[in-house]
């Protein structure tokens, strides 16, 4: 009989590098990952902590967004997921798992770099569910460049629009619809505190997200809305093979204390906690899950 995870060495409960996965063109897809990521499809168990809630999750087609959508659904929450049109197959798989949990999943493809799309996303949630209880700003763009001279100005702008501007726009329109007791959860990264030189644009956006979270939390609490942030370390998602050099992909997570990257299912419980009443006295906080490299 296999020992329970509680009695297993946490370093050994998920795959370790070196990984056979190689670099691919972005945006990445689940099929680009070898081994496949674990989003909790077979393992996450819900306890009704988000019963009858409605949530928006950006980047809900794969990675942390997909794991969060599955976890939220198993906690009783209907979800609207946003994603790029070319990620339709992954989004349909997320929908399958959400529906299987007995909740509704609204798929909304589009480009978060467009303010109008962010507004329509909030309006769609209201028309489909009649409310918006939880907003998860999770989608991100990441491209590796060796030197600043290699970073195209348009790419730098697109990274900020995807990671920061979309968060601003979505929060701006969402807060007008959210009632007391609602919450916003943003996804930052260890890159906000320990930036990699090859991720100049991405790391800068993640630092901005941390600062934005702490500022907005003070405003939002006046309306009874909590705002928090999750800052993961290395997580095995399609962002990795599409946003890092091949040698980094193969050894991804090896330098963490766990000697491996996290799987998305290991991050999603933080989102559930921050969305639930268990976190009723938590706002303006940054929760790290960095594999032992927490810089906070």
DRENBA-988261 format. One record per residue (C-alpha): residue number from 1; x, y, z. Coordinates in pm, whole numbers, plus 32768, in hexadecimal, padded with zeros to 4 digits. Example, Ala and Ser with C-alpha at 12.3 -4.5 7.8 and 13.67 -1.06 7.14 Angstrom:
# DRENBA-988261
<r><nr>1</nr><X>84CE</X><Y>7E3E</Y><Z>830C</Z></r>
<r><nr>2</nr><X>8557</X><Y>7F96</Y><Z>82CA</Z></r>
# end
This chain:
# DRENBA-988261
<r><nr>1</nr><X>8000</X><Y>8000</Y><Z>8000</Z></r>
<r><nr>2</nr><X>8085</X><Y>8158</Y><Z>7F9E</Z></r>
<r><nr>3</nr><X>80BD</X><Y>823A</Y><Z>80CE</Z></r>
<r><nr>4</nr><X>7FDB</X><Y>8369</Y><Z>80F4</Z></r>
<r><nr>5</nr><X>806D</X><Y>84B9</Y><Z>807F</Z></r>
<r><nr>6</nr><X>8089</X><Y>8520</Y><Z>81ED</Z></r>
<r><nr>7</nr><X>8185</X><Y>8408</Y><Z>8225</Z></r>
<r><nr>8</nr><X>823A</X><Y>8435</Y><Z>80D8</Z></r>
<r><nr>9</nr><X>8366</X><Y>8513</Y><Z>80A8</Z></r>
<r><nr>10</nr><X>82CF</X><Y>864A</Y><Z>8002</Z></r>
<r><nr>11</nr><X>83FB</X><Y>8658</Y><Z>7F1C</Z></r>
<r><nr>12</nr><X>838E</X><Y>850F</Y><Z>7E81</Z></r>
<r><nr>13</nr><X>8217</X><Y>8531</Y><Z>7E4D</Z></r>
<r><nr>14</nr><X>8235</X><Y>85D4</Y><Z>7CF4</Z></r>
<r><nr>15</nr><X>8328</X><Y>85B4</Y><Z>7BCF</Z></r>
<r><nr>16</nr><X>8489</X><Y>863C</Y><Z>7BE5</Z></r>
<r><nr>17</nr><X>856F</X><Y>86BC</Y><Z>7AD2</Z></r>
<r><nr>18</nr><X>8613</X><Y>8681</Y><Z>79EA</Z></r>
<r><nr>19</nr><X>84DF</X><Y>869D</Y><Z>790F</Z></r>
<r><nr>20</nr><X>84CA</X><Y>862F</Y><Z>77A2</Z></r>
<r><nr>21</nr><X>83F8</X><Y>8764</Y><Z>7751</Z></r>
<r><nr>22</nr><X>84A2</X><Y>885F</Y><Z>7669</Z></r>
<r><nr>23</nr><X>845E</X><Y>89CB</Y><Z>7617</Z></r>
<r><nr>24</nr><X>832A</X><Y>8A18</Y><Z>753F</Z></r>
<r><nr>25</nr><X>8292</X><Y>8B4D</Y><Z>74A5</Z></r>
<r><nr>26</nr><X>8199</X><Y>8C05</Y><Z>7582</Z></r>
<r><nr>27</nr><X>808F</X><Y>8BF9</Y><Z>75F3</Z></r>
<r><nr>28</nr><X>80CE</X><Y>8AA2</Y><Z>7683</Z></r>
<r><nr>29</nr><X>7FD5</X><Y>8986</Y><Z>7698</Z></r>
<r><nr>30</nr><X>7FA8</X><Y>8862</Y><Z>7786</Z></r>
<r><nr>31</nr><X>8024</X><Y>876F</Y><Z>767E</Z></r>
<r><nr>32</nr><X>8170</X><Y>8828</Y><Z>767B</Z></r>
<r><nr>33</nr><X>81BC</X><Y>87A5</Y><Z>77D8</Z></r>
<r><nr>34</nr><X>826D</X><Y>865A</Y><Z>7810</Z></r>
<r><nr>35</nr><X>8212</X><Y>85E5</Y><Z>7913</Z></r>
<r><nr>36</nr><X>80AF</X><Y>866F</Y><Z>7910</Z></r>
<r><nr>37</nr><X>8056</X><Y>8765</Y><Z>7A21</Z></r>
<r><nr>38</nr><X>7F79</X><Y>8700</Y><Z>7B46</Z></r>
<r><nr>39</nr><X>7E57</X><Y>87F2</Y><Z>7B6F</Z></r>
<r><nr>40</nr><X>7DA5</X><Y>8722</Y><Z>7C74</Z></r>
<r><nr>41</nr><X>7CC9</X><Y>8674</Y><Z>7B75</Z></r>
<r><nr>42</nr><X>7CD2</X><Y>8532</Y><Z>7C3E</Z></r>
<r><nr>43</nr><X>7D48</X><Y>85AA</Y><Z>7D93</Z></r>
<r><nr>44</nr><X>7CAC</X><Y>86F3</Y><Z>7E03</Z></r>
<r><nr>45</nr><X>7B8B</X><Y>86C5</Y><Z>7EF6</Z></r>
<r><nr>46</nr><X>7A9B</X><Y>87E0</Y><Z>7F40</Z></r>
<r><nr>47</nr><X>79D7</X><Y>882D</Y><Z>807C</Z></r>
<r><nr>48</nr><X>78D7</X><Y>892C</Y><Z>8006</Z></r>
<r><nr>49</nr><X>799F</X><Y>8A59</Y><Z>807B</Z></r>
<r><nr>50</nr><X>7939</X><Y>8B29</Y><Z>7F4B</Z></r>
<r><nr>51</nr><X>77D6</X><Y>8AA8</Y><Z>7F22</Z></r>
<r><nr>52</nr><X>76FD</X><Y>8B7B</Y><Z>7E3A</Z></r>
<r><nr>53</nr><X>7816</X><Y>8C71</Y><Z>7DF0</Z></r>
<r><nr>54</nr><X>786F</X><Y>8CF7</Y><Z>7C96</Z></r>
<r><nr>55</nr><X>79D5</X><Y>8D38</Y><Z>7C26</Z></r>
<r><nr>56</nr><X>7A9F</X><Y>8DBC</Y><Z>7B04</Z></r>
<r><nr>57</nr><X>7BEE</X><Y>8D10</Y><Z>7ACD</Z></r>
<r><nr>58</nr><X>7CD5</X><Y>8D9D</Y><Z>79C3</Z></r>
<r><nr>59</nr><X>7DBA</X><Y>8CA1</Y><Z>7920</Z></r>
<r><nr>60</nr><X>7CCA</X><Y>8B8F</Y><Z>7989</Z></r>
<r><nr>61</nr><X>7D21</X><Y>8AA6</Y><Z>786C</Z></r>
<r><nr>62</nr><X>7E5B</X><Y>8A0E</Y><Z>7906</Z></r>
<r><nr>63</nr><X>7F58</X><Y>8A1F</Y><Z>7A1F</Z></r>
<r><nr>64</nr><X>7EFF</X><Y>8ACD</Y><Z>7B64</Z></r>
<r><nr>65</nr><X>7DC3</X><Y>8B5F</Y><Z>7ACA</Z></r>
<r><nr>66</nr><X>7D41</X><Y>8A09</Y><Z>7A66</Z></r>
<r><nr>67</nr><X>7D95</X><Y>8970</Y><Z>7BB9</Z></r>
<r><nr>68</nr><X>7CE4</X><Y>8A92</Y><Z>7C64</Z></r>
<r><nr>69</nr><X>7BB0</X><Y>8A6A</Y><Z>7B88</Z></r>
<r><nr>70</nr><X>7B9C</X><Y>88F7</Y><Z>7BDD</Z></r>
<r><nr>71</nr><X>7BCE</X><Y>893A</Y><Z>7D50</Z></r>
<r><nr>72</nr><X>7ACE</X><Y>8A53</Y><Z>7D56</Z></r>
<r><nr>73</nr><X>79CE</X><Y>8976</Y><Z>7CA5</Z></r>
<r><nr>74</nr><X>7A01</X><Y>885E</Y><Z>7D9F</Z></r>
<r><nr>75</nr><X>79C7</X><Y>8960</Y><Z>7EB0</Z></r>
<r><nr>76</nr><X>7879</X><Y>89B9</Y><Z>7E0C</Z></r>
<r><nr>77</nr><X>78D9</X><Y>8AEA</Y><Z>7D3C</Z></r>
<r><nr>78</nr><X>786B</X><Y>8B3A</Y><Z>7BD7</Z></r>
<r><nr>79</nr><X>7985</X><Y>8BC9</Y><Z>7B04</Z></r>
<r><nr>80</nr><X>79C2</X><Y>8C9C</Y><Z>79D0</Z></r>
<r><nr>81</nr><X>7B17</X><Y>8C57</Y><Z>7938</Z></r>
<r><nr>82</nr><X>7BCF</X><Y>8D3B</Y><Z>7847</Z></r>
<r><nr>83</nr><X>7CDD</X><Y>8CC4</Y><Z>7757</Z></r>
<r><nr>84</nr><X>7D6D</X><Y>8D06</Y><Z>75FF</Z></r>
<r><nr>85</nr><X>7CA3</X><Y>8C78</Y><Z>74DA</Z></r>
<r><nr>86</nr><X>7DC5</X><Y>8B92</Y><Z>747C</Z></r>
<r><nr>87</nr><X>7DA7</X><Y>8AED</Y><Z>75D4</Z></r>
<r><nr>88</nr><X>7C45</X><Y>8A72</Y><Z>7591</Z></r>
<r><nr>89</nr><X>7C92</X><Y>88FE</Y><Z>75B7</Z></r>
<r><nr>90</nr><X>7D2C</X><Y>892E</Y><Z>7711</Z></r>
<r><nr>91</nr><X>7C07</X><Y>8A0C</Y><Z>7776</Z></r>
<r><nr>92</nr><X>7B0D</X><Y>8902</Y><Z>770E</Z></r>
<r><nr>93</nr><X>7BC1</X><Y>8809</Y><Z>77ED</Z></r>
<r><nr>94</nr><X>7BA5</X><Y>88FA</Y><Z>7913</Z></r>
<r><nr>95</nr><X>7A32</X><Y>891C</Y><Z>78C8</Z></r>
<r><nr>96</nr><X>7A0F</X><Y>87A2</Y><Z>78CA</Z></r>
<r><nr>97</nr><X>7A9B</X><Y>8785</Y><Z>7A2A</Z></r>
<r><nr>98</nr><X>79D4</X><Y>88AD</Y><Z>7AB0</Z></r>
<r><nr>99</nr><X>7892</X><Y>881E</Y><Z>7A21</Z></r>
<r><nr>100</nr><X>78E3</X><Y>86C7</Y><Z>7AAB</Z></r>
<r><nr>101</nr><X>78F6</X><Y>8768</Y><Z>7C04</Z></r>
<r><nr>102</nr><X>778F</X><Y>87DE</Y><Z>7BD9</Z></r>
<r><nr>103</nr><X>77DA</X><Y>894D</Y><Z>7B93</Z></r>
<r><nr>104</nr><X>77B9</X><Y>8A2C</Y><Z>7A64</Z></r>
<r><nr>105</nr><X>78E4</X><Y>8A99</Y><Z>7996</Z></r>
<r><nr>106</nr><X>78CA</X><Y>8BBB</Y><Z>78A2</Z></r>
<r><nr>107</nr><X>79E1</X><Y>8BC1</Y><Z>77A1</Z></r>
<r><nr>108</nr><X>7A3F</X><Y>8D1C</Y><Z>7723</Z></r>
<r><nr>109</nr><X>7B5F</X><Y>8D2B</Y><Z>762A</Z></r>
<r><nr>110</nr><X>7BFE</X><Y>8E7B</Y><Z>75EB</Z></r>
<r><nr>111</nr><X>7D29</X><Y>8F5E</Y><Z>761B</Z></r>
<r><nr>112</nr><X>7D63</X><Y>8FF3</Y><Z>7773</Z></r>
<r><nr>113</nr><X>7E3A</X><Y>9102</Y><Z>76D6</Z></r>
<r><nr>114</nr><X>7CF4</X><Y>91A6</Y><Z>7667</Z></r>
<r><nr>115</nr><X>7C3C</X><Y>9273</Y><Z>776D</Z></r>
<r><nr>116</nr><X>7AEB</X><Y>9236</Y><Z>76C6</Z></r>
<r><nr>117</nr><X>7B18</X><Y>90BD</Y><Z>76E7</Z></r>
<r><nr>118</nr><X>7B60</X><Y>90E1</Y><Z>785D</Z></r>
<r><nr>119</nr><X>7A20</X><Y>91A9</Y><Z>7889</Z></r>
<r><nr>120</nr><X>7956</X><Y>90AE</Y><Z>77BD</Z></r>
<r><nr>121</nr><X>79E2</X><Y>8F95</Y><Z>7893</Z></r>
<r><nr>122</nr><X>7951</X><Y>9033</Y><Z>79CD</Z></r>
<r><nr>123</nr><X>7807</X><Y>907C</Y><Z>791C</Z></r>
<r><nr>124</nr><X>77F6</X><Y>8F13</Y><Z>78A1</Z></r>
<r><nr>125</nr><X>7827</X><Y>8E8E</Y><Z>7A01</Z></r>
<r><nr>126</nr><X>770B</X><Y>8F69</Y><Z>7A7E</Z></r>
<r><nr>127</nr><X>7622</X><Y>8F00</Y><Z>7965</Z></r>
<r><nr>128</nr><X>7671</X><Y>8D8C</Y><Z>7990</Z></r>
<r><nr>129</nr><X>767A</X><Y>8D75</Y><Z>7B0C</Z></r>
<r><nr>130</nr><X>75D4</X><Y>8EB4</Y><Z>7B84</Z></r>
<r><nr>131</nr><X>76FE</X><Y>8F06</Y><Z>7C64</Z></r>
<r><nr>132</nr><X>7878</X><Y>8F09</Y><Z>7C85</Z></r>
<r><nr>133</nr><X>7900</X><Y>8E8E</Y><Z>7DD0</Z></r>
<r><nr>134</nr><X>7A6A</X><Y>8E37</Y><Z>7D78</Z></r>
<r><nr>135</nr><X>7B59</X><Y>8EC9</Y><Z>7C79</Z></r>
<r><nr>136</nr><X>7C9C</X><Y>8E0D</Y><Z>7C35</Z></r>
<r><nr>137</nr><X>7D95</X><Y>8ECE</Y><Z>7B5F</Z></r>
<r><nr>138</nr><X>7E7A</X><Y>8DB5</Y><Z>7AF8</Z></r>
<r><nr>139</nr><X>7EC8</X><Y>8DC8</Y><Z>7982</Z></r>
<r><nr>140</nr><X>802D</X><Y>8E28</Y><Z>792C</Z></r>
<r><nr>141</nr><X>811C</X><Y>8E5B</Y><Z>780B</Z></r>
<r><nr>142</nr><X>8289</X><Y>8DF5</Y><Z>7835</Z></r>
<r><nr>143</nr><X>83A2</X><Y>8E04</Y><Z>7736</Z></r>
<r><nr>144</nr><X>8515</X><Y>8DCA</Y><Z>7779</Z></r>
<r><nr>145</nr><X>861A</X><Y>8EB8</Y><Z>76EC</Z></r>
<r><nr>146</nr><X>878E</X><Y>8EB0</Y><Z>7737</Z></r>
<r><nr>147</nr><X>87C6</X><Y>9029</Y><Z>7736</Z></r>
<r><nr>148</nr><X>86F4</X><Y>9165</Y><Z>7744</Z></r>
<r><nr>149</nr><X>8759</X><Y>91B8</Y><Z>75DF</Z></r>
<r><nr>150</nr><X>86AC</X><Y>9075</Y><Z>7573</Z></r>
<r><nr>151</nr><X>855A</X><Y>90DC</Y><Z>7602</Z></r>
<r><nr>152</nr><X>8478</X><Y>916F</Y><Z>74F3</Z></r>
<r><nr>153</nr><X>83BB</X><Y>92A1</Y><Z>756F</Z></r>
<r><nr>154</nr><X>8271</X><Y>9208</Y><Z>74FD</Z></r>
<r><nr>155</nr><X>82B7</X><Y>90C9</Y><Z>75C1</Z></r>
<r><nr>156</nr><X>8306</X><Y>9193</Y><Z>76FB</Z></r>
<r><nr>157</nr><X>81C0</X><Y>9252</Y><Z>76CE</Z></r>
<r><nr>158</nr><X>80F8</X><Y>9115</Y><Z>768B</Z></r>
<r><nr>159</nr><X>8184</X><Y>9073</Y><Z>77C7</Z></r>
<r><nr>160</nr><X>8111</X><Y>9197</Y><Z>789B</Z></r>
<r><nr>161</nr><X>7FBF</X><Y>91A5</Y><Z>77EE</Z></r>
<r><nr>162</nr><X>7F84</X><Y>9030</Y><Z>7824</Z></r>
<r><nr>163</nr><X>8005</X><Y>901B</Y><Z>7988</Z></r>
<r><nr>164</nr><X>7FBF</X><Y>9172</Y><Z>7A1F</Z></r>
<r><nr>165</nr><X>7ED3</X><Y>9243</Y><Z>7949</Z></r>
<r><nr>166</nr><X>7DD7</X><Y>9126</Y><Z>792E</Z></r>
<r><nr>167</nr><X>7DDB</X><Y>9102</Y><Z>7AA9</Z></r>
<r><nr>168</nr><X>7D9C</X><Y>9278</Y><Z>7ACF</Z></r>
<r><nr>169</nr><X>7C82</X><Y>927A</Y><Z>79D1</Z></r>
<r><nr>170</nr><X>7BD9</X><Y>9142</Y><Z>7A57</Z></r>
<r><nr>171</nr><X>7BEE</X><Y>91B8</Y><Z>7BC1</Z></r>
<r><nr>172</nr><X>7B6C</X><Y>930E</Y><Z>7B58</Z></r>
<r><nr>173</nr><X>7A32</X><Y>9280</Y><Z>7ABB</Z></r>
<r><nr>174</nr><X>7A06</X><Y>9161</Y><Z>7BB0</Z></r>
<r><nr>175</nr><X>7A09</X><Y>9233</Y><Z>7CEB</Z></r>
<r><nr>176</nr><X>78D7</X><Y>92EF</Y><Z>7C73</Z></r>
<r><nr>177</nr><X>7819</X><Y>91A4</Y><Z>7C6C</Z></r>
<r><nr>178</nr><X>78A5</X><Y>90F5</Y><Z>7D9F</Z></r>
<r><nr>179</nr><X>77EC</X><Y>90F7</Y><Z>7EE9</Z></r>
<r><nr>180</nr><X>7874</X><Y>90F3</Y><Z>804A</Z></r>
<r><nr>181</nr><X>791D</X><Y>8FA9</Y><Z>8097</Z></r>
<r><nr>182</nr><X>79A8</X><Y>8F83</Y><Z>7F36</Z></r>
<r><nr>183</nr><X>7B1B</X><Y>8F5F</Y><Z>7EF0</Z></r>
<r><nr>184</nr><X>7C2A</X><Y>8F91</Y><Z>7DEE</Z></r>
<r><nr>185</nr><X>7D5A</X><Y>8EAC</Y><Z>7DD3</Z></r>
<r><nr>186</nr><X>7E80</X><Y>8F0A</Y><Z>7CF7</Z></r>
<r><nr>187</nr><X>7F9A</X><Y>8E24</Y><Z>7C87</Z></r>
<r><nr>188</nr><X>80FA</X><Y>8EAC</Y><Z>7CB6</Z></r>
<r><nr>189</nr><X>823A</X><Y>8DDD</Y><Z>7CC2</Z></r>
<r><nr>190</nr><X>8380</X><Y>8DAE</Y><Z>7D79</Z></r>
<r><nr>191</nr><X>8402</X><Y>8E78</Y><Z>7C50</Z></r>
<r><nr>192</nr><X>8375</X><Y>8FAD</Y><Z>7CFC</Z></r>
<r><nr>193</nr><X>847C</X><Y>8F81</Y><Z>7E0C</Z></r>
<r><nr>194</nr><X>858F</X><Y>8EB5</Y><Z>7D68</Z></r>
<r><nr>195</nr><X>8586</X><Y>8F21</Y><Z>7BFA</Z></r>
<r><nr>196</nr><X>863A</X><Y>8E58</Y><Z>7AF1</Z></r>
<r><nr>197</nr><X>8705</X><Y>8F27</Y><Z>79FB</Z></r>
<r><nr>198</nr><X>866C</X><Y>8E72</Y><Z>78D0</Z></r>
<r><nr>199</nr><X>850A</X><Y>8ECC</Y><Z>7945</Z></r>
<r><nr>200</nr><X>8533</X><Y>9045</Y><Z>795A</Z></r>
<r><nr>201</nr><X>83D3</X><Y>90A3</Y><Z>78E7</Z></r>
<r><nr>202</nr><X>831C</X><Y>8F85</Y><Z>7993</Z></r>
<r><nr>203</nr><X>83CB</X><Y>8FB9</Y><Z>7AE2</Z></r>
<r><nr>204</nr><X>837F</X><Y>912E</Y><Z>7ADA</Z></r>
<r><nr>205</nr><X>820C</X><Y>90E8</Y><Z>7AA3</Z></r>
<r><nr>206</nr><X>8204</X><Y>8FF8</Y><Z>7BC8</Z></r>
<r><nr>207</nr><X>829D</X><Y>90FF</Y><Z>7CAC</Z></r>
<r><nr>208</nr><X>8191</X><Y>91F2</Y><Z>7C33</Z></r>
<r><nr>209</nr><X>8083</X><Y>90F2</Y><Z>7C86</Z></r>
<r><nr>210</nr><X>80FC</X><Y>90D6</Y><Z>7DEE</Z></r>
<r><nr>211</nr><X>80F9</X><Y>9250</Y><Z>7E18</Z></r>
<r><nr>212</nr><X>7FA7</X><Y>9271</Y><Z>7D6B</Z></r>
<r><nr>213</nr><X>7F13</X><Y>9167</Y><Z>7E50</Z></r>
<r><nr>214</nr><X>7F83</X><Y>9217</Y><Z>7F8B</Z></r>
<r><nr>215</nr><X>7F07</X><Y>936B</Y><Z>7F13</Z></r>
<r><nr>216</nr><X>7DB7</X><Y>92EF</Y><Z>7E97</Z></r>
<r><nr>217</nr><X>7D7D</X><Y>9226</Y><Z>7FD6</Z></r>
<r><nr>218</nr><X>7D6E</X><Y>936A</Y><Z>809E</Z></r>
<r><nr>219</nr><X>7C6E</X><Y>9402</Y><Z>7FB1</Z></r>
<r><nr>220</nr><X>7B9F</X><Y>92C9</Y><Z>7F8B</Z></r>
<r><nr>221</nr><X>7B7B</X><Y>9285</Y><Z>80FE</Z></r>
<r><nr>222</nr><X>7AAD</X><Y>93C2</Y><Z>8117</Z></r>
<r><nr>223</nr><X>79B0</X><Y>9308</Y><Z>803F</Z></r>
<r><nr>224</nr><X>79D6</X><Y>91C1</Y><Z>8101</Z></r>
<r><nr>225</nr><X>7AA1</X><Y>911A</Y><Z>7FEB</Z></r>
<r><nr>226</nr><X>7BE2</X><Y>905D</Y><Z>8039</Z></r>
<r><nr>227</nr><X>7D0D</X><Y>9067</Y><Z>7F4A</Z></r>
<r><nr>228</nr><X>7E2F</X><Y>8F75</Y><Z>7F65</Z></r>
<r><nr>229</nr><X>7F45</X><Y>8EDE</Y><Z>7E97</Z></r>
<r><nr>230</nr><X>7FE5</X><Y>8D89</Y><Z>7E62</Z></r>
<r><nr>231</nr><X>8157</X><Y>8D87</Y><Z>7E07</Z></r>
<r><nr>232</nr><X>81C3</X><Y>8C2D</Y><Z>7D90</Z></r>
<r><nr>233</nr><X>8321</X><Y>8BB5</Y><Z>7D4B</Z></r>
<r><nr>234</nr><X>8360</X><Y>8ABD</Y><Z>7C2F</Z></r>
<r><nr>235</nr><X>8218</X><Y>8A20</Y><Z>7BBC</Z></r>
<r><nr>236</nr><X>81FA</X><Y>8921</Y><Z>7AA2</Z></r>
<r><nr>237</nr><X>8116</X><Y>89D4</Y><Z>79A9</Z></r>
<r><nr>238</nr><X>8117</X><Y>8A14</Y><Z>782E</Z></r>
<r><nr>239</nr><X>81B0</X><Y>8B69</Y><Z>7879</Z></r>
<r><nr>240</nr><X>82F9</X><Y>8AB6</Y><Z>78BE</Z></r>
<r><nr>241</nr><X>834A</X><Y>8A11</Y><Z>776D</Z></r>
<r><nr>242</nr><X>82C0</X><Y>8B43</Y><Z>76B6</Z></r>
<r><nr>243</nr><X>8379</X><Y>8C46</Y><Z>7788</Z></r>
<r><nr>244</nr><X>84CD</X><Y>8BBA</Y><Z>77ED</Z></r>
<r><nr>245</nr><X>8603</X><Y>8B3A</Y><Z>7737</Z></r>
<r><nr>246</nr><X>860A</X><Y>89C3</Y><Z>76F5</Z></r>
<r><nr>247</nr><X>871A</X><Y>897A</Y><Z>77F6</Z></r>
<r><nr>248</nr><X>864C</X><Y>8A30</Y><Z>7900</Z></r>
<r><nr>249</nr><X>8517</X><Y>8968</Y><Z>78A4</Z></r>
<r><nr>250</nr><X>85C6</X><Y>881A</Y><Z>78CC</Z></r>
<r><nr>251</nr><X>8650</X><Y>8870</Y><Z>7A25</Z></r>
<r><nr>252</nr><X>8526</X><Y>8941</Y><Z>7A95</Z></r>
<r><nr>253</nr><X>84F6</X><Y>8943</Y><Z>7C0F</Z></r>
<r><nr>254</nr><X>8633</X><Y>887E</Y><Z>7C55</Z></r>
<r><nr>255</nr><X>86CB</X><Y>8993</Y><Z>7D28</Z></r>
<r><nr>256</nr><X>85A0</X><Y>89A9</Y><Z>7E15</Z></r>
<r><nr>257</nr><X>85B7</X><Y>8903</Y><Z>7F69</Z></r>
<r><nr>258</nr><X>84C2</X><Y>8800</Y><Z>7EE0</Z></r>
<r><nr>259</nr><X>85A7</X><Y>87B8</Y><Z>7DB8</Z></r>
<r><nr>260</nr><X>8477</X><Y>87D3</Y><Z>7CD7</Z></r>
<r><nr>261</nr><X>8371</X><Y>88CE</Y><Z>7C65</Z></r>
<r><nr>262</nr><X>8219</X><Y>88E3</Y><Z>7D04</Z></r>
<r><nr>263</nr><X>80F2</X><Y>8850</Y><Z>7C4D</Z></r>
<r><nr>264</nr><X>7FC7</X><Y>8939</Y><Z>7C1A</Z></r>
<r><nr>265</nr><X>7EF9</X><Y>886A</Y><Z>7D0F</Z></r>
<r><nr>266</nr><X>7FEE</X><Y>88CB</Y><Z>7E22</Z></r>
<r><nr>267</nr><X>7FA6</X><Y>8A3F</Y><Z>7DE9</Z></r>
<r><nr>268</nr><X>7E2C</X><Y>8A42</Y><Z>7DB8</Z></r>
<r><nr>269</nr><X>7DDA</X><Y>8A03</Y><Z>7F2B</Z></r>
<r><nr>270</nr><X>7E6E</X><Y>8B59</Y><Z>7F7A</Z></r>
<r><nr>271</nr><X>7D6F</X><Y>8BF8</Y><Z>7E91</Z></r>
<r><nr>272</nr><X>7C59</X><Y>8B32</Y><Z>7F34</Z></r>
<r><nr>273</nr><X>7CC8</X><Y>8BA5</Y><Z>808C</Z></r>
<r><nr>274</nr><X>7CDE</X><Y>8D13</Y><Z>8026</Z></r>
<r><nr>275</nr><X>7B89</X><Y>8D02</Y><Z>7F7D</Z></r>
<r><nr>276</nr><X>7ADF</X><Y>8C5B</Y><Z>80A5</Z></r>
<r><nr>277</nr><X>7A5E</X><Y>8CDB</Y><Z>81F1</Z></r>
<r><nr>278</nr><X>7B8C</X><Y>8C36</Y><Z>8292</Z></r>
<r><nr>279</nr><X>7C4C</X><Y>8D6A</Y><Z>821C</Z></r>
<r><nr>280</nr><X>7B51</X><Y>8E66</Y><Z>82A4</Z></r>
<r><nr>281</nr><X>7C66</X><Y>8F2D</Y><Z>8356</Z></r>
<r><nr>282</nr><X>7D5F</X><Y>8F1E</Y><Z>8237</Z></r>
<r><nr>283</nr><X>7D96</X><Y>903C</Y><Z>8143</Z></r>
<r><nr>284</nr><X>7EC1</X><Y>90E4</Y><Z>80A1</Z></r>
<r><nr>285</nr><X>7F8F</X><Y>8FAA</Y><Z>80D8</Z></r>
<r><nr>286</nr><X>807E</X><Y>8EF0</Y><Z>7FF4</Z></r>
<r><nr>287</nr><X>807F</X><Y>8D77</Y><Z>8022</Z></r>
<r><nr>288</nr><X>81BA</X><Y>8CCD</Y><Z>7FA9</Z></r>
<r><nr>289</nr><X>81D2</X><Y>8B65</Y><Z>7F33</Z></r>
<r><nr>290</nr><X>8334</X><Y>8B63</Y><Z>7EB5</Z></r>
<r><nr>291</nr><X>83C3</X><Y>8A0F</Y><Z>7F0E</Z></r>
<r><nr>292</nr><X>848D</X><Y>8A97</Y><Z>8030</Z></r>
<r><nr>293</nr><X>8510</X><Y>8BD2</Y><Z>7F89</Z></r>
<r><nr>294</nr><X>8410</X><Y>8CBD</Y><Z>8024</Z></r>
<r><nr>295</nr><X>84A3</X><Y>8E1B</Y><Z>8024</Z></r>
<r><nr>296</nr><X>8387</X><Y>8EBB</Y><Z>80E9</Z></r>
# end
